[in-house]
Amino acid sequence: MVKLVSSTKNGLVNRCLNDNPVRIDYEITDYCRSFQPIIDLMIEWGKRHRE
């Protein structure tokens, strides 16, 4: 839960309240999506340097 709160404060996720049924969902923001190219590069680097 603490990670979701800090991720919300840092603009990585949005908190969404749904009425029926009552629940809280989280969705990633465009800001968070902007990290995707970096993550993809890290994945590729890991695949190339796997032992």
N, C-alpha and C positions, 0 to 999 in steps of 0.2 A: 504494500500500500504506500509506503514511504517513497518508493521509486516512482510510482505514478504521480504522486503529489509534486515531487521535485521535477519530473518530466513535464508536468503541466506548467509549473512556474517558469521553466526554461523554454517554453514554447514548442516542445517536441510533440506533445499530444494535446488534444482537446477533450474535455469532459462533457459528455452528452447525457442528459437525463431523459429517460423514456418513461412515458406515463402508463402504458399498458403493454405488458406488465411493468410495474414500477421497478426500474433497474438503472444502473449507471453503466454506460458504455464509454470506451475511449477510442479515439481515432487519431492516427498520425496526421500531423500538419504538413503543409507544403514545405515549411522550413525543414522539418525532419526528412521529407522526401528528397530534399536537395543534397543530402548526404549519400544518396544511393550510388552515384558514380564512384565515390571514394570507397564505399563498402565493396562494390564490384571489383575495384582494383585490388583491394586487400585480399579478397577471395582468390582472385587469379594469382596473386603473388604467393599465397599459401599453397595453392595447387602446384605451382612451379618449384617450390622449395620443400615439398613434402619429402620426408625421409623414407 
